[in-house]
Amino acid sequence: MRTLILLSLATLCVAIPSPPQVVVYTYKPLEEGQDNILLCHAKEFNPPNIELKLYEGNKPFNEANQTDLSFESNWKFKLTKFIKLIPKKDAEYSCHVVHMGRTSIYKLESF
């Protein structure tokens, strides 16, 4: 068992870095004034150091929840950030992703 763990860690250390594939979406179709959940899902990234932050306009949702970091059999990682909200028609929702020192912004398709 110890050998398997060491081998797994060694594989992780030599894994090829790859940027995340990110999608921003809502649990249900957007309807102004109706409860919904905003999600930001990042997958297929390595190394596992990543930060996801949800925004309404330029205001971050500091109280957003996050899943546990997990990985696939190819040693690529995945993570989801989410928050319950009541969408506003004139608001812009986005997810800011920091990975390997680079920040990318992904926007939710509007109403």
C-alpha positions in Angstrom: 0.0 0.0 0.0 2.8 2.4 0.9 4.5 1.8 -2.5 1.2 2.5 -4.3 0.8 5.8 -2.4 4.4 6.8 -3.2 4.0 5.8 -6.8 0.8 7.9 -7.0 2.5 10.9 -5.5 5.4 10.6 -7.9 3.0 10.4 -10.9 1.3 13.5 -9.6 4.6 15.4 -9.4 5.5 14.7 -13.0 2.1 15.3 -14.5 2.0 17.7 -17.3 0.5 21.1 -16.3 -2.8 21.9 -18.0 -5.2 24.8 -17.7 -8.7 24.3 -16.5 -11.7 23.9 -18.7 -14.3 26.2 -17.0 -18.0 26.5 -17.4 -20.3 29.0 -15.6 -24.0 28.0 -15.4 -27.1 28.0 -13.3 -28.9 25.0 -11.9 -32.3 26.0 -13.5 -33.0 28.2 -16.5 -32.6 31.9 -15.6 -35.7 33.6 -14.5 -35.5 37.1 -12.9 -36.6 37.0 -9.2 -36.6 33.2 -9.0 -34.3 31.3 -6.7 -31.5 29.6 -8.5 -27.9 28.4 -8.0 -24.9 29.9 -9.8 -22.1 27.4 -10.4 -18.6 27.6 -11.7 -17.1 24.2 -12.6 -13.4 23.8 -13.4 -12.0 20.5 -14.7 -9.1 18.8 -16.4 -6.5 21.0 -14.7 -3.1 20.3 -13.1 -1.4 21.3 -10.8 -4.3 21.3 -8.3 -3.6 24.8 -6.9 -6.6 26.8 -8.2 -8.9 29.6 -6.9 -12.5 30.0 -8.1 -14.4 33.2 -7.1 -18.0 34.0 -8.1 -19.0 37.6 -8.9 -22.1 39.7 -9.4 -20.8 42.7 -11.4 -17.5 43.6 -9.7 -18.7 42.4 -6.2 -17.4 39.0 -5.1 -19.7 36.5 -3.4 -17.6 35.8 -0.3 -20.1 33.4 1.1 -20.0 31.0 -1.8 -19.6 27.3 -1.1 -17.0 25.0 -2.7 -16.8 21.2 -3.3 -13.8 19.2 -2.3 -11.0 19.1 -4.8 -11.1 15.7 -6.6 -9.2 14.1 -9.4 -9.8 11.7 -12.3 -7.9 8.6 -13.2 -5.6 10.7 -15.5 -4.5 12.9 -12.5 -6.4 15.9 -13.7 -8.4 17.7 -11.1 -11.9 19.2 -10.8 -13.6 21.7 -8.5 -16.9 23.5 -8.3 -17.9 26.8 -6.6 -21.6 27.6 -6.1 -24.0 29.9 -4.4 -27.8 30.3 -4.1 -29.0 33.5 -5.5 -32.0 35.4 -6.9 -30.8 36.6 -10.4 -31.3 40.2 -11.5 -31.9 40.9 -15.1 -29.4 43.7 -15.4 -26.6 41.9 -13.4 -23.6 40.3 -14.9 -22.4 37.1 -13.2 -18.9 35.7 -13.6 -16.3 33.3 -12.3 -12.7 34.5 -11.8 -10.2 31.6 -12.0 -6.6 31.8 -10.8 -4.4 28.9 -11.9 -0.6 28.8 -12.3 -0.5 32.6 -11.7 -2.9 33.4 -14.5 -6.4 34.9 -13.9 -9.1 34.2 -16.4 -12.7 35.5 -16.3 -15.6 33.4 -17.4 -19.1 34.9 -17.8 -22.5 33.5 -17.4 -24.6 33.7 -20.6 -27.2 36.4 -19.8 -31.0 36.1 -19.9 
